[in-house]
């Protein structure tokens, strides 16, 4: 009787196990849905995204499904990062096998069995990928068997547009080498300062008008395609009152103040374009004023200025202090009131420029500006009439490249490379890799 009962029990257990396995195989025999595919090129990488629609408990406890995405053409294939959906018992068994063998298992990304999971992968872009197709292989593995349950092409002939970064720079005009000095309304323009100050005040004396004349001159040279700005020369002065040390600092800082002001008003003026001089105490300017005046003791003051050193070699007394004592101080008081305020200045000495006569450079630079604005056709229209100038070749190649006419682009870029154009080398490298 016991034997019969045990036989029935054994038969029931076997039937239950068989039913359980059969049910699990049936549950796992469905491919995992893939949706919302988004494939694009971002710079030097291909970005692949899609949704994995894995239902809860879709993969049975004793099974594993491996998703293997790939990009391919007839000649090339790139396998992307795999994803794995694995059942509880199967996962436990694989860990046990790893421990027994002493080997580390393959690093895999496990998909949680839920409603939807995001897949994201990036791989280096290769030129063949431009017309690649996208597929996903799904492989089912159980206790003692494995099978391919799906190998589906989900996107054919992707038509990924090329993403090129145009390498093109402005050209420098060919200059004549003959320097000229800009002619102002006066032989020497000056910016005036308050006593012991270095800040530029537009409302002081004629500063506003003078500053405008200087700015207009610099802009006129910069905006003229036939001229090149070479140098802006500024000399800073202080009036003779005060110590020589203090006046030396004032002269230097006033020259710097005018340089900084011009750089603030006109963008792109480098420090290297400026030559700053320190005139310290402006005795030269004072002499000019005295000589042009009809002041009392005029000749006495001129003689003093011409023959008195800045510092007495014996007493170490300053020239200005000695001037205070001249003729009981009467000339000094007149100078202090009428002339000294105009000696606290930064004298704008010179603008030096060259005439270039290089019209092509201006046209090329206008085309480069259009290229930087992604206006390739208008740039090409400017460059084509002057295509005999080798400086245009890289830019023309870029126009063709960015309009996806790659074979013609290569010809122009190779011509530019033959002239040593490094930007053309970088552009050609983008086309060929």
C-alpha positions as CSV (number, residue, x, y, z in Angstrom):
1,X,0.0,0.0,0.0
2,X,2.8,2.3,1.0
3,X,4.5,1.4,-2.3
4,X,1.5,2.4,-4.3
5,X,1.1,5.7,-2.3
6,X,4.7,6.6,-2.8
7,X,4.4,5.8,-6.5
8,X,1.4,8.1,-6.8
9,X,3.3,10.8,-4.9
10,X,6.3,10.5,-7.1
11,X,4.2,10.6,-10.3
12,X,2.5,13.7,-9.0
13,X,5.8,15.4,-8.3
14,X,7.2,14.6,-11.7
15,X,4.1,15.8,-13.4
16,X,4.3,19.0,-11.4
17,X,7.9,19.6,-12.3
18,X,7.2,18.9,-15.9
19,X,4.3,21.3,-15.9
20,X,6.3,24.0,-14.2
21,X,9.2,23.7,-16.7
22,X,6.8,23.7,-19.6
23,X,5.0,26.8,-18.3
24,X,8.3,28.6,-17.8
25,X,9.5,27.8,-21.3
26,X,6.3,29.1,-22.7
27,X,6.6,32.3,-20.7
28,X,10.2,32.9,-21.8
29,X,9.6,32.0,-25.5
30,X,8.5,35.6,-26.3
31,X,11.0,38.1,-27.7
32,X,11.4,41.3,-25.6
33,X,9.8,44.3,-27.4
34,X,12.1,47.1,-28.6
35,X,10.6,50.6,-29.2
36,X,11.3,54.3,-29.5
37,X,14.6,53.9,-31.3
38,X,16.7,57.0,-31.6
39,X,20.1,56.9,-33.4
40,X,22.1,60.0,-34.1
41,X,25.6,61.2,-34.5
42,X,26.9,63.6,-31.9
43,X,30.4,64.9,-32.9
44,X,32.7,61.9,-33.0
45,X,30.3,59.5,-31.5
46,X,27.2,57.5,-32.4
47,X,24.4,57.8,-29.8
48,X,22.0,54.8,-29.7
49,X,18.9,54.9,-27.5
50,X,15.7,52.7,-27.4
51,X,13.1,51.4,-24.9
52,X,13.2,47.8,-23.7
53,X,9.6,46.8,-22.9
54,X,10.3,43.9,-20.5
55,X,7.1,42.8,-18.7
56,X,7.1,41.7,-15.1
57,X,8.3,38.1,-14.7
58,X,8.5,37.7,-18.5
59,X,11.7,35.8,-18.2
60,X,11.3,32.7,-16.0
61,X,13.3,31.9,-12.9
62,X,15.5,29.4,-14.7
63,X,16.1,31.4,-17.9
64,X,18.2,34.2,-19.2
65,X,17.6,36.4,-22.3
66,X,20.5,38.4,-23.7
67,X,19.9,41.3,-26.0
68,X,22.7,42.0,-28.4
69,X,22.2,45.3,-30.4
70,X,24.4,46.0,-33.4
71,X,25.1,48.4,-36.3
72,X,26.0,46.8,-39.6
73,X,26.5,47.1,-43.3
74,X,27.5,44.3,-45.8
75,X,31.1,45.0,-45.0
76,X,31.3,46.1,-41.4
77,X,29.6,45.3,-38.0
78,X,29.9,46.9,-34.6
79,X,28.4,45.1,-31.6
80,X,26.9,47.4,-29.0
81,X,26.8,46.8,-25.2
82,X,24.5,43.8,-24.4
83,X,21.7,43.8,-21.9
84,X,20.6,40.7,-19.9
85,X,17.2,39.8,-18.4
86,X,17.8,36.9,-16.0
87,X,15.6,34.9,-13.6
88,X,16.2,34.4,-10.0
89,X,17.3,30.8,-10.0
90,X,19.4,31.2,-13.1
91,X,21.2,34.2,-11.6
92,X,21.9,32.3,-8.4
93,X,23.2,29.3,-10.3
94,X,25.6,31.3,-12.4
95,X,27.1,32.9,-9.3
96,X,27.6,29.5,-7.8
97,X,29.4,28.3,-11.0
98,X,31.7,31.3,-10.8
99,X,32.6,30.6,-7.2
100,X,33.3,26.9,-8.0
101,X,35.4,27.7,-11.0
102,X,37.3,30.6,-9.4
103,X,36.7,32.7,-12.4
104,X,35.1,36.1,-12.5
105,X,32.0,36.2,-14.7
106,X,31.5,38.6,-17.6
107,X,30.4,42.1,-16.5
108,X,26.9,42.5,-17.7
109,X,24.1,45.0,-17.3
110,X,20.9,43.4,-16.0
111,X,17.5,44.6,-17.1
112,X,15.0,44.9,-14.2
113,X,11.8,43.0,-15.1
114,X,9.4,46.0,-15.1
115,X,7.3,47.9,-17.6
116,X,10.0,49.8,-19.6
117,X,13.8,50.3,-19.4
118,X,15.9,52.9,-21.3
119,X,18.9,51.7,-23.3
120,X,21.7,54.2,-24.0
121,X,25.0,53.5,-25.6
122,X,27.7,55.5,-27.4
123,X,30.4,54.2,-29.7
124,X,33.1,56.0,-31.8
125,X,31.7,57.1,-35.1
126,X,33.1,55.4,-38.3
127,X,32.3,56.7,-41.7
128,X,30.6,53.4,-42.8
129,X,28.0,54.0,-40.1
130,X,26.5,56.8,-42.1
131,X,24.4,54.3,-44.1
132,X,24.3,51.4,-41.5
133,X,21.3,49.5,-40.3
134,X,20.4,48.7,-36.8
135,X,19.4,45.3,-35.4
136,X,19.0,43.4,-32.1
137,X,19.7,39.7,-31.6
138,X,17.9,38.0,-28.6
139,X,19.3,34.8,-27.2
140,X,17.5,32.6,-24.7
141,X,19.4,30.3,-22.3
142,X,17.8,27.8,-20.0
143,X,19.0,25.0,-17.7
144,X,20.4,22.7,-20.4
145,X,19.7,24.5,-23.7
146,X,20.0,27.7,-25.5
147,X,18.5,29.1,-28.7
148,X,18.3,32.2,-30.8
149,X,14.7,33.6,-30.3
150,X,15.1,36.7,-32.5
151,X,17.4,38.5,-34.9
152,X,15.5,41.5,-36.1
153,X,16.6,44.4,-38.2
154,X,14.7,47.4,-36.6
155,X,16.1,50.3,-38.7
156,X,17.5,50.0,-42.2
157,X,19.8,52.4,-44.0
158,X,19.9,55.0,-41.2
159,X,21.1,57.9,-43.4
160,X,23.1,59.6,-40.6
161,X,24.0,63.1,-41.9
162,X,27.7,64.0,-41.6
163,X,28.6,66.3,-38.7
164,X,31.7,68.3,-39.7
165,X,33.4,71.0,-37.8
166,X,34.7,73.5,-40.3
167,X,38.3,74.6,-39.6
168,X,38.8,78.0,-41.2
169,X,40.5,81.2,-40.0
170,X,40.8,84.8,-41.1
171,X,43.8,85.8,-43.2
172,X,46.2,88.7,-42.6
173,X,46.5,91.3,-45.4
174,X,49.7,91.6,-47.2
175,X,51.2,94.9,-46.1
176,X,53.3,97.4,-48.0
177,X,55.8,97.8,-45.3
178,X,55.6,101.6,-45.4
179,X,54.5,103.1,-42.1
180,X,52.4,106.3,-41.9
181,X,51.4,108.6,-39.0
182,X,47.8,109.6,-38.6
183,X,47.1,113.3,-38.9
184,X,45.0,114.8,-36.1
185,X,43.4,118.2,-36.0
186,X,46.3,119.3,-33.8
187,X,49.9,118.1,-33.9
188,X,49.5,116.6,-30.4
189,X,46.3,115.7,-28.7
190,X,46.2,115.6,-24.9
191,X,43.8,114.1,-22.3
192,X,43.7,116.2,-19.1
193,X,43.5,115.0,-15.5
194,X,42.7,116.6,-12.1
195,X,45.6,117.2,-9.8
196,X,47.2,114.0,-8.5
197,X,44.4,111.9,-10.3
198,X,44.6,109.2,-13.0
199,X,41.0,108.7,-13.8
200,X,39.8,110.0,-17.2
201,X,37.0,112.6,-16.9
202,X,35.2,113.3,-20.2
203,X,33.9,116.7,-19.0
204,X,37.3,118.1,-18.1
205,X,38.5,120.8,-20.6
206,X,38.1,119.3,-24.1
207,X,38.6,115.7,-23.1
208,X,35.3,114.5,-24.7
209,X,36.1,115.9,-28.1
210,X,39.7,114.7,-28.0
211,X,38.7,111.2,-27.0
212,X,36.3,111.0,-29.8
213,X,38.9,112.1,-32.3
214,X,41.3,109.4,-31.1
215,X,38.6,106.7,-31.2
216,X,37.5,107.7,-34.7
217,X,41.0,107.5,-36.0
218,X,41.6,104.0,-34.6
219,X,38.3,102.7,-35.9
220,X,38.9,104.3,-39.3
221,X,42.2,102.3,-39.6
222,X,40.7,99.1,-38.3
223,X,37.6,99.2,-40.5
224,X,39.5,100.0,-43.7
225,X,40.5,96.8,-45.5
226,X,43.4,98.6,-47.0
227,X,45.0,99.7,-43.8
228,X,46.7,97.9,-40.8
229,X,47.1,99.4,-37.3
230,X,50.7,99.0,-36.2
231,X,51.2,101.1,-33.0
232,X,49.4,103.5,-30.6
233,X,51.9,105.6,-28.8
234,X,51.0,107.4,-25.5
235,X,53.1,109.6,-23.2
236,X,52.0,110.2,-19.7
237,X,52.9,113.5,-17.8
238,X,52.4,115.2,-14.5
239,X,52.7,118.9,-13.8
240,X,55.9,120.0,-12.0
241,X,54.3,120.5,-8.5
242,X,54.7,117.6,-6.1
243,X,57.7,115.3,-5.6
244,X,59.6,113.7,-8.5
245,X,58.7,110.2,-7.2
246,X,55.0,111.0,-7.1
247,X,55.1,112.7,-10.5
248,X,56.9,109.7,-12.0
249,X,54.0,107.4,-10.8
250,X,51.4,109.8,-12.1
251,X,53.0,110.0,-15.6
252,X,53.1,106.2,-15.9
253,X,49.5,105.6,-14.6
254,X,48.0,108.4,-16.8
255,X,49.5,106.7,-19.9
256,X,48.0,103.4,-18.7
257,X,44.6,105.0,-18.1
258,X,44.3,106.2,-21.7
259,X,45.4,102.7,-23.0
260,X,42.8,101.0,-20.8
261,X,40.1,103.5,-21.9
262,X,40.7,102.8,-25.6
263,X,40.7,99.1,-25.0
264,X,37.3,99.4,-23.3
265,X,35.8,101.5,-26.1
266,X,37.3,99.5,-29.0
267,X,37.3,95.7,-28.6
268,X,40.2,93.7,-29.8
269,X,43.0,96.1,-29.1
270,X,45.9,94.0,-27.7
271,X,48.4,95.3,-25.2
272,X,51.1,94.7,-27.7
273,X,49.8,97.5,-30.0
274,X,50.5,100.1,-27.4
275,X,53.8,101.9,-26.6
276,X,53.7,103.7,-23.3
277,X,56.2,106.5,-22.4
278,X,56.6,108.3,-19.1
279,X,57.3,112.0,-19.6
280,X,57.3,112.5,-15.8
281,X,57.2,116.3,-15.1
282,X,56.0,118.2,-18.2
283,X,58.6,120.9,-18.4
284,X,58.6,120.7,-22.2
285,X,54.9,121.5,-22.3
286,X,55.4,124.3,-19.7
287,X,58.1,125.9,-21.8
288,X,55.8,125.9,-24.9
289,X,53.1,127.6,-23.0
290,X,55.4,130.3,-21.5
291,X,57.0,131.0,-24.9
292,X,53.6,131.5,-26.5
293,X,52.4,133.8,-23.7
294,X,53.0,137.5,-22.8
295,X,53.3,136.8,-19.1
296,X,55.4,138.9,-16.8
297,X,59.0,137.6,-16.3
298,X,58.5,135.5,-19.5
299,X,62.2,135.5,-20.5
300,X,63.3,134.9,-16.9
301,X,61.1,131.8,-16.6
302,X,62.3,130.5,-20.0
303,X,65.9,130.9,-19.0
304,X,65.2,129.1,-15.7
305,X,63.5,126.2,-17.4
306,X,66.3,125.8,-20.0
307,X,69.2,126.0,-17.5
308,X,68.0,124.4,-14.2
309,X,68.3,120.6,-13.6
310,X,65.4,118.6,-12.2
311,X,67.3,118.2,-9.0
312,X,70.1,120.3,-7.6
313,X,73.2,118.1,-7.5
314,X,74.4,119.7,-4.2
315,X,71.3,120.7,-2.2
316,X,69.0,118.0,-3.8
317,X,66.3,120.6,-4.0
318,X,63.7,120.0,-6.8
319,X,63.5,122.3,-9.9
320,X,59.9,123.1,-9.0
321,X,60.8,124.3,-5.5
322,X,63.4,126.6,-6.9
323,X,60.9,128.0,-9.4
324,X,58.7,128.9,-6.4
325,X,61.4,131.3,-5.2
326,X,62.0,133.0,-8.5
327,X,61.1,136.7,-8.5
328,X,59.5,136.3,-5.0
329,X,57.1,133.6,-6.3
330,X,55.2,135.9,-8.7
331,X,55.9,133.8,-11.8
332,X,55.1,130.6,-10.0
333,X,51.7,131.8,-8.9
334,X,50.8,132.7,-12.4
335,X,52.0,129.4,-13.8
336,X,50.2,127.4,-11.1
337,X,46.9,129.1,-12.0
338,X,47.1,129.3,-15.8
339,X,49.4,126.6,-17.1
340,X,49.8,123.8,-14.6
341,X,46.3,122.4,-14.9
342,X,47.0,121.8,-18.6
343,X,50.2,119.9,-17.8
344,X,48.5,117.1,-16.0
345,X,47.8,115.0,-19.0
346,X,48.4,112.0,-21.1
347,X,49.7,113.2,-24.5
348,X,48.4,111.1,-27.4
349,X,51.6,111.0,-29.4
350,X,51.0,109.0,-32.5
351,X,49.0,106.3,-34.4
352,X,51.2,104.4,-36.8
353,X,49.6,102.4,-39.6
354,X,50.3,100.8,-43.0
355,X,48.4,100.8,-46.2
356,X,48.0,97.3,-47.6
357,X,46.1,97.4,-50.8
358,X,45.2,93.7,-50.3
359,X,41.5,93.6,-51.4
360,X,41.4,89.8,-51.6
361,X,42.2,89.5,-47.9
362,X,39.1,91.6,-47.1
363,X,36.9,89.4,-49.4
364,X,38.3,86.2,-47.9
365,X,37.7,87.4,-44.3
366,X,34.1,88.4,-45.2
367,X,33.6,84.8,-46.6
368,X,35.1,83.3,-43.4
369,X,32.7,85.4,-41.3
370,X,29.8,83.9,-43.4
371,X,31.1,80.4,-42.9
372,X,31.2,80.9,-39.2
373,X,27.5,81.9,-39.5
374,X,26.8,78.6,-41.5
375,X,26.1,80.7,-44.6
376,X,28.1,78.5,-47.0
377,X,26.6,79.4,-50.3
378,X,27.1,83.2,-49.9
379,X,30.6,82.5,-48.7
380,X,31.3,80.4,-51.8
381,X,29.9,83.2,-54.1
382,X,32.4,85.6,-52.6
383,X,35.4,83.2,-52.9
384,X,34.8,81.8,-56.4
385,X,35.8,85.0,-58.3
386,X,39.2,85.0,-56.5
387,X,39.8,81.3,-56.5
388,X,43.2,81.8,-58.0
389,X,44.4,83.1,-54.6
390,X,45.7,80.1,-52.7
391,X,44.4,81.6,-49.4
392,X,40.8,80.8,-50.6
393,X,41.4,77.1,-51.2
394,X,40.7,75.8,-47.7
395,X,37.6,78.0,-47.3
396,X,36.2,76.8,-50.7
397,X,36.9,73.2,-49.6
398,X,35.0,73.9,-46.4
399,X,32.0,75.3,-48.4
400,X,31.8,72.1,-50.4
401,X,32.3,69.9,-47.3
402,X,29.6,71.5,-45.3
403,X,27.2,71.1,-48.3
404,X,28.1,67.4,-48.5
405,X,29.9,67.6,-51.8
406,X,32.8,65.6,-50.4
407,X,34.7,64.6,-53.4
408,X,35.1,68.1,-54.7
409,X,35.8,69.3,-51.2
410,X,38.8,66.9,-51.0
411,X,40.3,68.3,-54.2
412,X,40.3,71.9,-52.9
413,X,41.5,70.8,-49.4
414,X,44.4,68.9,-51.0
415,X,45.4,72.0,-53.0
416,X,45.4,74.0,-49.7
417,X,47.5,71.3,-48.0
418,X,50.1,71.6,-50.7
419,X,50.5,75.2,-49.6
420,X,51.0,74.1,-46.0
421,X,47.5,74.9,-44.7
422,X,47.1,73.0,-41.4
423,X,43.4,73.8,-41.2
424,X,42.9,72.0,-44.5
425,X,44.6,69.0,-43.1
426,X,42.2,68.8,-40.2
427,X,39.2,69.3,-42.6
428,X,40.4,66.5,-44.9
429,X,40.9,64.2,-41.9
430,X,37.3,64.7,-41.0
431,X,36.2,63.7,-44.5
432,X,38.4,60.6,-44.6
433,X,37.8,59.2,-41.1
